[in-house]
């Protein structure tokens, strides 16, 4: 084969290679241009943590990870001997305050009341005697038998007897009525204060028995039986399976006008199923990790938005962590 023929063969081969590259590139561009953008999210669920206001030791756990619990179910029991001791102290203070209040309300003992009454009766009899003596002396004075000095002495003795009777009556009334109203009010206030302390400790004692606040599934259990937990330390996490949603991070050029209240179609690979979801939350995700610079290409910066949507109807089997896909 001549040199000219070889050159022609090489040229034909190069042209064929270039044509193949162009054809493959064109097919790729057409295919990519027609491919829909995929937005992937994840199923999430509301949760609440079970924790106690008092420190103590876990003595029993009634729920494990994966268990479904209903509101009011007992989840854990904590042993808190310090709280029980404070309850006994508070009850003792309440008893002492109640006794003081009863004494203030009832007044003196019956023996004291009886003694005061007898002294008053004695003073009353003495007053009657002095009154009669004074009246006799007064009559004799009018007849001129006794002097004015004798009449005045009899009057003074009578007045003194009246004063003693009044004093004895006051002592008797005080014994019957008991303490003053201010003292009774103060004693009653002490009782209320002591009862408040007892109720406060009772509230802490109720915290030693932890119950479920809402229906849900136990997601995590942190301490083991026998371990100590501090004030506010989480004991377990409950997932509220009735409050489930999907979370998507979408760049603003892919939002395509999505707004709160719109319905979107999501695909769940776990079920190979599509279902409707309603957008209820839309907010920019911040610039710390969701910002894309495009100014180098002469365009603009893109921010990422967090979009949350709930299924319009209950989807059986939908669980947190499952993938969700929105195809545009």
DRENGUKE-611135 format. One record per residue (C-alpha): x, z, y; residue number from 1; residue in one letter. Coordinates in steps of 0.1 Angstrom, whole numbers, plus 5000, padded with zeros to 4 digits. Last residue first. Layout:
// DRENGUKE-611135
+------+------+------+-----+---------+
|    X |    Z |    Y | num | residuo |
+------+------+------+-----+---------+
|    X |    Z |    Y | NUM |       a |
...
+------+------+------+-----+---------+
END
This chain:
// DRENGUKE-611135
+------+------+------+-----+---------+
|    X |    Z |    Y | num | residuo |
+------+------+------+-----+---------+
| 4604 | 5389 | 5180 | 328 |       x |
| 4608 | 5409 | 5148 | 327 |       x |
| 4603 | 5446 | 5150 | 326 |       x |
| 4619 | 5465 | 5120 | 325 |       x |
| 4613 | 5501 | 5109 | 324 |       x |
| 4637 | 5520 | 5086 | 323 |       x |
| 4628 | 5551 | 5068 | 322 |       x |
| 4644 | 5583 | 5080 | 321 |       x |
| 4613 | 5604 | 5083 | 320 |       x |
| 4586 | 5595 | 5057 | 319 |       x |
| 4557 | 5570 | 5055 | 318 |       x |
| 4541 | 5575 | 5021 | 317 |       x |
| 4506 | 5567 | 5032 | 316 |       x |
| 4504 | 5550 | 5066 | 315 |       x |
| 4478 | 5567 | 5088 | 314 |       x |
| 4463 | 5543 | 5113 | 313 |       x |
| 4474 | 5533 | 5148 | 312 |       x |
| 4510 | 5541 | 5138 | 311 |       x |
| 4529 | 5559 | 5166 | 310 |       x |
| 4553 | 5543 | 5190 | 309 |       x |
| 4585 | 5554 | 5207 | 308 |       x |
| 4607 | 5532 | 5228 | 307 |       x |
| 4642 | 5543 | 5240 | 306 |       x |
| 4655 | 5519 | 5265 | 305 |       x |
| 4690 | 5503 | 5266 | 304 |       x |
| 4705 | 5490 | 5298 | 303 |       x |
| 4719 | 5455 | 5304 | 302 |       x |
| 4744 | 5448 | 5332 | 301 |       x |
| 4742 | 5414 | 5349 | 300 |       x |
| 4752 | 5377 | 5345 | 299 |       x |
| 4784 | 5360 | 5355 | 298 |       x |
| 4799 | 5361 | 5321 | 297 |       x |
| 4822 | 5391 | 5329 | 296 |       x |
| 4791 | 5407 | 5345 | 295 |       x |
| 4777 | 5412 | 5310 | 294 |       x |
| 4783 | 5450 | 5305 | 293 |       x |
| 4762 | 5467 | 5279 | 292 |       x |
| 4750 | 5502 | 5283 | 291 |       x |
| 4736 | 5524 | 5256 | 290 |       x |
| 4764 | 5550 | 5251 | 289 |       x |
| 4767 | 5571 | 5282 | 288 |       x |
| 4744 | 5549 | 5303 | 287 |       x |
| 4711 | 5566 | 5298 | 286 |       x |
| 4684 | 5560 | 5271 | 285 |       x |
| 4659 | 5545 | 5296 | 284 |       x |
| 4624 | 5557 | 5289 | 283 |       x |
| 4594 | 5544 | 5271 | 282 |       x |
| 4569 | 5566 | 5253 | 281 |       x |
| 4534 | 5560 | 5239 | 280 |       x |
| 4537 | 5526 | 5222 | 279 |       x |
| 4510 | 5519 | 5197 | 278 |       x |
| 4520 | 5509 | 5161 | 277 |       x |
| 4504 | 5483 | 5139 | 276 |       x |
| 4514 | 5478 | 5103 | 275 |       x |
| 4537 | 5455 | 5082 | 274 |       x |
| 4546 | 5462 | 5045 | 273 |       x |
| 4576 | 5457 | 5022 | 272 |       x |
| 4570 | 5494 | 5015 | 271 |       x |
| 4606 | 5506 | 5020 | 270 |       x |
| 4613 | 5476 | 5042 | 269 |       x |
| 4589 | 5488 | 5068 | 268 |       x |
| 4578 | 5461 | 5092 | 267 |       x |
| 4565 | 5470 | 5127 | 266 |       x |
| 4538 | 5452 | 5147 | 265 |       x |
| 4535 | 5463 | 5183 | 264 |       x |
| 4505 | 5476 | 5203 | 263 |       x |
| 4509 | 5482 | 5240 | 262 |       x |
| 4498 | 5516 | 5256 | 261 |       x |
| 4532 | 5523 | 5273 | 260 |       x |
| 4549 | 5490 | 5281 | 259 |       x |
| 4566 | 5461 | 5263 | 258 |       x |
| 4572 | 5433 | 5288 | 257 |       x |
| 4596 | 5413 | 5267 | 256 |       x |
| 4617 | 5444 | 5259 | 255 |       x |
| 4645 | 5423 | 5245 | 254 |       x |
| 4663 | 5418 | 5278 | 253 |       x |
| 4660 | 5455 | 5284 | 252 |       x |
| 4680 | 5464 | 5253 | 251 |       x |
| 4658 | 5482 | 5227 | 250 |       x |
| 4665 | 5515 | 5210 | 249 |       x |
| 4636 | 5521 | 5187 | 248 |       x |
| 4619 | 5554 | 5175 | 247 |       x |
| 4589 | 5554 | 5151 | 246 |       x |
| 4563 | 5581 | 5149 | 245 |       x |
| 4550 | 5610 | 5128 | 244 |       x |
| 4528 | 5639 | 5138 | 243 |       x |
| 4508 | 5646 | 5106 | 242 |       x |
| 4540 | 5653 | 5087 | 241 |       x |
| 4548 | 5683 | 5108 | 240 |       x |
| 4583 | 5689 | 5095 | 239 |       x |
| 4592 | 5726 | 5090 | 238 |       x |
| 4627 | 5740 | 5096 | 237 |       x |
| 4639 | 5772 | 5080 | 236 |       x |
| 4654 | 5806 | 5088 | 235 |       x |
| 4665 | 5798 | 5124 | 234 |       x |
| 4684 | 5827 | 5141 | 233 |       x |
| 4662 | 5841 | 5170 | 232 |       x |
| 4676 | 5876 | 5166 | 231 |       x |
| 4702 | 5876 | 5138 | 230 |       x |
| 4699 | 5868 | 5101 | 229 |       x |
| 4717 | 5887 | 5074 | 228 |       x |
| 4720 | 5872 | 5039 | 227 |       x |
| 4704 | 5888 | 5008 | 226 |       x |
| 4683 | 5858 | 4999 | 225 |       x |
| 4700 | 5827 | 5012 | 224 |       x |
| 4699 | 5815 | 5048 | 223 |       x |
| 4693 | 5779 | 5061 | 222 |       x |
| 4662 | 5764 | 5045 | 221 |       x |
| 4657 | 5727 | 5056 | 220 |       x |
| 4628 | 5703 | 5057 | 219 |       x |
| 4599 | 5724 | 5045 | 218 |       x |
| 4568 | 5701 | 5048 | 217 |       x |
| 4540 | 5708 | 5072 | 216 |       x |
| 4509 | 5726 | 5081 | 215 |       x |
| 4513 | 5747 | 5113 | 214 |       x |
| 4524 | 5782 | 5122 | 213 |       x |
| 4539 | 5791 | 5088 | 212 |       x |
| 4545 | 5828 | 5083 | 211 |       x |
| 4574 | 5851 | 5088 | 210 |       x |
| 4570 | 5887 | 5077 | 209 |       x |
| 4596 | 5908 | 5095 | 208 |       x |
| 4581 | 5896 | 5128 | 207 |       x |
| 4551 | 5919 | 5121 | 206 |       x |
| 4574 | 5948 | 5125 | 205 |       x |
| 4584 | 5937 | 5159 | 204 |       x |
| 4547 | 5936 | 5170 | 203 |       x |
| 4542 | 5970 | 5155 | 202 |       x |
| 4572 | 5982 | 5177 | 201 |       x |
| 4554 | 5969 | 5208 | 200 |       x |
| 4521 | 5985 | 5197 | 199 |       x |
| 4537 | 6018 | 5192 | 198 |       x |
| 4553 | 6016 | 5227 | 197 |       x |
| 4519 | 6007 | 5242 | 196 |       x |
| 4504 | 6037 | 5225 | 195 |       x |
| 4530 | 6060 | 5241 | 194 |       x |
| 4523 | 6046 | 5275 | 193 |       x |
| 4486 | 6050 | 5270 | 192 |       x |
| 4491 | 6086 | 5260 | 191 |       x |
| 4513 | 6093 | 5290 | 190 |       x |
| 4486 | 6078 | 5312 | 189 |       x |
| 4460 | 6102 | 5297 | 188 |       x |
| 4482 | 6131 | 5306 | 187 |       x |
| 4486 | 6119 | 5342 | 186 |       x |
| 4449 | 6114 | 5345 | 185 |       x |
| 4442 | 6149 | 5332 | 184 |       x |
| 4468 | 6164 | 5356 | 183 |       x |
| 4452 | 6145 | 5385 | 182 |       x |
| 4418 | 6157 | 5375 | 181 |       x |
| 4430 | 6193 | 5375 | 180 |       x |
| 4435 | 6211 | 5343 | 179 |       x |
| 4408 | 6231 | 5324 | 178 |       x |
| 4372 | 6232 | 5336 | 177 |       x |
| 4364 | 6265 | 5317 | 176 |       x |
| 4396 | 6283 | 5325 | 175 |       x |
| 4394 | 6272 | 5361 | 174 |       x |
| 4358 | 6283 | 5364 | 173 |       x |
| 4367 | 6318 | 5350 | 172 |       x |
| 4396 | 6322 | 5374 | 171 |       x |
| 4373 | 6311 | 5403 | 170 |       x |
| 4347 | 6336 | 5393 | 169 |       x |
| 4373 | 6364 | 5392 | 168 |       x |
| 4384 | 6354 | 5428 | 167 |       x |
| 4348 | 6354 | 5440 | 166 |       x |
| 4341 | 6388 | 5424 | 165 |       x |
| 4372 | 6402 | 5441 | 164 |       x |
| 4361 | 6389 | 5475 | 163 |       x |
| 4326 | 6405 | 5470 | 162 |       x |
| 4342 | 6438 | 5461 | 161 |       x |
| 4364 | 6437 | 5492 | 160 |       x |
| 4334 | 6431 | 5513 | 159 |       x |
| 4316 | 6461 | 5498 | 158 |       x |
| 4345 | 6484 | 5503 | 157 |       x |
| 4348 | 6473 | 5539 | 156 |       x |
| 4311 | 6479 | 5545 | 155 |       x |
| 4313 | 6515 | 5530 | 154 |       x |
| 4343 | 6522 | 5553 | 153 |       x |
| 4324 | 6508 | 5583 | 152 |       x |
| 4293 | 6531 | 5576 | 151 |       x |
| 4316 | 6561 | 5572 | 150 |       x |
| 4332 | 6553 | 5606 | 149 |       x |
| 4298 | 6549 | 5622 | 148 |       x |
| 4290 | 6585 | 5615 | 147 |       x |
| 4266 | 6598 | 5589 | 146 |       x |
| 4231 | 6614 | 5593 | 145 |       x |
| 4220 | 6595 | 5624 | 144 |       x |
| 4190 | 6580 | 5607 | 143 |       x |
| 4204 | 6545 | 5612 | 142 |       x |
| 4237 | 6558 | 5597 | 141 |       x |
| 4218 | 6571 | 5567 | 140 |       x |
| 4203 | 6537 | 5561 | 139 |       x |
| 4236 | 6520 | 5564 | 138 |       x |
| 4252 | 6545 | 5540 | 137 |       x |
| 4225 | 6537 | 5514 | 136 |       x |
| 4230 | 6499 | 5519 | 135 |       x |
| 4267 | 6503 | 5515 | 134 |       x |
| 4264 | 6522 | 5483 | 133 |       x |
| 4240 | 6496 | 5469 | 132 |       x |
| 4264 | 6468 | 5478 | 131 |       x |
| 4294 | 6486 | 5464 | 130 |       x |
| 4276 | 6490 | 5431 | 129 |       x |
| 4265 | 6454 | 5430 | 128 |       x |
| 4301 | 6442 | 5438 | 127 |       x |
| 4314 | 6464 | 5410 | 126 |       x |
| 4290 | 6447 | 5385 | 125 |       x |
| 4302 | 6413 | 5397 | 124 |       x |
| 4338 | 6422 | 5393 | 123 |       x |
| 4332 | 6434 | 5358 | 122 |       x |
| 4313 | 6402 | 5350 | 121 |       x |
| 4342 | 6381 | 5364 | 120 |       x |
| 4367 | 6400 | 5343 | 119 |       x |
| 4346 | 6394 | 5312 | 118 |       x |
| 4344 | 6357 | 5320 | 117 |       x |
| 4382 | 6354 | 5323 | 116 |       x |
| 4386 | 6371 | 5290 | 115 |       x |
| 4361 | 6347 | 5273 | 114 |       x |
| 4378 | 6317 | 5287 | 113 |       x |
| 4412 | 6329 | 5275 | 112 |       x |
| 4399 | 6335 | 5240 | 111 |       x |
| 4383 | 6300 | 5240 | 110 |       x |
| 4416 | 6284 | 5247 | 109 |       x |
| 4421 | 6269 | 5282 | 108 |       x |
| 4412 | 6234 | 5292 | 107 |       x |
| 4397 | 6207 | 5269 | 106 |       x |
| 4410 | 6177 | 5288 | 105 |       x |
| 4445 | 6191 | 5295 | 104 |       x |
| 4449 | 6203 | 5259 | 103 |       x |
| 4437 | 6170 | 5246 | 102 |       x |
| 4462 | 6151 | 5268 | 101 |       x |
| 4490 | 6173 | 5256 | 100 |       x |
| 4481 | 6167 | 5220 |  99 |       x |
| 4478 | 6129 | 5226 |  98 |       x |
| 4512 | 6128 | 5242 |  97 |       x |
| 4528 | 6146 | 5212 |  96 |       x |
| 4511 | 6122 | 5187 |  95 |       x |
| 4522 | 6092 | 5207 |  94 |       x |
| 4558 | 6104 | 5208 |  93 |       x |
| 4557 | 6109 | 5170 |  92 |       x |
| 4543 | 6074 | 5165 |  91 |       x |
| 4571 | 6059 | 5187 |  90 |       x |
| 4598 | 6076 | 5167 |  89 |       x |
| 4582 | 6065 | 5134 |  88 |       x |
| 4581 | 6029 | 5147 |  87 |       x |
| 4617 | 6031 | 5158 |  86 |       x |
| 4627 | 6040 | 5123 |  85 |       x |
| 4608 | 6010 | 5109 |  84 |       x |
| 4626 | 5987 | 5134 |  83 |       x |
| 4660 | 6001 | 5123 |  82 |       x |
| 4651 | 5994 | 5086 |  81 |       x |
| 4647 | 5957 | 5092 |  80 |       x |
| 4641 | 5939 | 5058 |  79 |       x |
| 4630 | 5904 | 5063 |  78 |       x |
| 4603 | 5886 | 5043 |  77 |       x |
| 4601 | 5848 | 5043 |  76 |       x |
| 4576 | 5819 | 5042 |  75 |       x |
| 4541 | 5835 | 5040 |  74 |       x |
| 4514 | 5809 | 5044 |  73 |       x |
| 4494 | 5812 | 5076 |  72 |       x |
| 4494 | 5775 | 5084 |  71 |       x |
| 4499 | 5755 | 5052 |  70 |       x |
| 4531 | 5748 | 5034 |  69 |       x |
| 4544 | 5717 | 5016 |  68 |       x |
| 4576 | 5723 | 4996 |  67 |       x |
| 4605 | 5699 | 5000 |  66 |       x |
| 4631 | 5725 | 5007 |  65 |       x |
| 4621 | 5759 | 4994 |  64 |       x |
| 4593 | 5783 | 5003 |  63 |       x |
| 4586 | 5819 | 4994 |  62 |       x |
| 4619 | 5834 | 5004 |  61 |       x |
| 4625 | 5871 | 4998 |  60 |       x |
| 4648 | 5899 | 5009 |  59 |       x |
| 4664 | 5882 | 5040 |  58 |       x |
| 4683 | 5909 | 5059 |  57 |       x |
| 4675 | 5919 | 5094 |  56 |       x |
| 4676 | 5910 | 5131 |  55 |       x |
| 4643 | 5910 | 5150 |  54 |       x |
| 4626 | 5882 | 5169 |  53 |       x |
| 4624 | 5860 | 5138 |  52 |       x |
| 4628 | 5823 | 5133 |  51 |       x |
| 4609 | 5794 | 5118 |  50 |       x |
| 4619 | 5761 | 5135 |  49 |       x |
| 4595 | 5734 | 5145 |  48 |       x |
| 4596 | 5697 | 5137 |  47 |       x |
| 4579 | 5665 | 5149 |  46 |       x |
| 4587 | 5634 | 5128 |  45 |       x |
| 4609 | 5603 | 5130 |  44 |       x |
| 4608 | 5568 | 5114 |  43 |       x |
| 4637 | 5547 | 5124 |  42 |       x |
| 4643 | 5516 | 5145 |  41 |       x |
| 4655 | 5480 | 5141 |  40 |       x |
| 4650 | 5452 | 5165 |  39 |       x |
| 4656 | 5418 | 5150 |  38 |       x |
| 4659 | 5386 | 5171 |  37 |       x |
| 4643 | 5356 | 5156 |  36 |       x |
| 4664 | 5328 | 5141 |  35 |       x |
| 4656 | 5294 | 5157 |  34 |       x |
| 4687 | 5292 | 5178 |  33 |       x |
| 4708 | 5304 | 5149 |  32 |       x |
| 4695 | 5275 | 5127 |  31 |       x |
| 4699 | 5249 | 5154 |  30 |       x |
| 4734 | 5261 | 5162 |  29 |       x |
| 4743 | 5262 | 5126 |  28 |       x |
| 4730 | 5227 | 5119 |  27 |       x |
| 4749 | 5214 | 5149 |  26 |       x |
| 4781 | 5231 | 5138 |  25 |       x |
| 4778 | 5216 | 5103 |  24 |       x |
| 4772 | 5181 | 5116 |  23 |       x |
| 4801 | 5184 | 5141 |  22 |       x |
| 4825 | 5197 | 5114 |  21 |       x |
| 4814 | 5169 | 5090 |  20 |       x |
| 4819 | 5143 | 5117 |  19 |       x |
| 4854 | 5156 | 5125 |  18 |       x |
| 4864 | 5155 | 5088 |  17 |       x |
| 4851 | 5119 | 5085 |  16 |       x |
| 4870 | 5109 | 5115 |  15 |       x |
| 4901 | 5125 | 5102 |  14 |       x |
| 4897 | 5108 | 5068 |  13 |       x |
| 4891 | 5074 | 5085 |  12 |       x |
| 4923 | 5078 | 5105 |  11 |       x |
| 4943 | 5088 | 5075 |  10 |       x |
| 4930 | 5057 | 5056 |   9 |       x |
| 4938 | 5034 | 5086 |   8 |       x |
| 4974 | 5048 | 5088 |   7 |       x |
| 4979 | 5042 | 5051 |   6 |       x |
| 4967 | 5006 | 5053 |   5 |       x |
| 4991 | 4999 | 5082 |   4 |       x |
| 5020 | 5014 | 5062 |   3 |       x |
| 5013 | 4990 | 5034 |   2 |       x |
| 5000 | 5000 | 5000 |   1 |       x |
+------+------+------+-----+---------+
END
